[in-house]
Amino acid sequence: MDRVRIAQLFADADTFGGKQVTVCGWLRSVRDMKQVAFVTINDGSCFMDLQVVLDRKTFEDCDAVCA
């Protein structure tokens, strides 16, 4: 799967809505809860961050990301 820049996601949200995409960047913040984790990602393509919600039941590597 090709990488999608975060700026593209915000610029053309209708095209990417409901689809699985791959983004690369750095984690700006992680808020770890019991059942979910909120991860903020930035790739430098725009000033806005992408917030991702990780469900602990379905995402096996959540502990590695949140550590």
C-alpha positions in Angstrom: 0.0 0.0 0.0 1.3 3.4 -0.9 2.0 6.1 1.7 -0.5 8.9 1.9 0.6 12.2 3.3 -1.6 13.7 6.1 -2.1 16.9 4.0 -3.7 14.8 1.3 -6.1 13.2 3.8 -7.3 16.6 4.9 -7.4 18.1 1.4 -9.4 15.3 -0.2 -11.3 13.6 2.7 -14.1 12.4 0.5 -11.7 10.2 -1.6 -10.1 8.6 1.5 -13.3 8.2 3.6 -13.9 4.7 4.8 -10.7 3.4 3.2 -7.6 1.9 4.8 -4.5 4.1 4.3 -0.9 4.0 5.3 0.7 7.1 6.8 4.3 7.6 8.0 5.4 10.2 10.5 6.3 10.7 14.2 4.1 10.4 17.2 3.5 13.8 18.8 1.4 12.5 21.7 -0.1 9.3 23.1 -3.0 9.1 25.5 -3.3 5.5 26.7 -6.6 4.3 28.2 -7.8 0.9 29.3 -9.6 -0.1 26.1 -8.3 2.4 23.5 -5.3 4.6 22.9 -5.3 8.0 21.2 -2.2 8.6 19.1 -1.4 11.9 17.3 0.7 11.6 14.2 2.4 14.3 12.1 4.4 13.8 8.9 5.5 17.4 8.3 3.3 17.8 5.2 1.0 20.2 7.0 0.6 21.9 10.4 -2.4 19.7 11.3 -2.0 16.4 13.1 -3.8 13.2 12.5 -5.5 11.6 15.5 -5.7 7.8 15.4 -7.8 5.7 17.8 -6.3 2.3 18.5 -8.7 -0.3 19.9 -6.8 -2.7 22.2 -9.1 -5.6 21.3 -8.2 -5.5 17.6 -4.7 -3.9 17.5 -2.2 -6.3 18.9 0.8 -4.0 18.9 -0.9 -1.3 21.0 1.5 -1.8 23.9 4.5 -1.3 21.7 3.1 1.9 20.2 2.1 3.3 23.6 5.3 2.5 25.4 
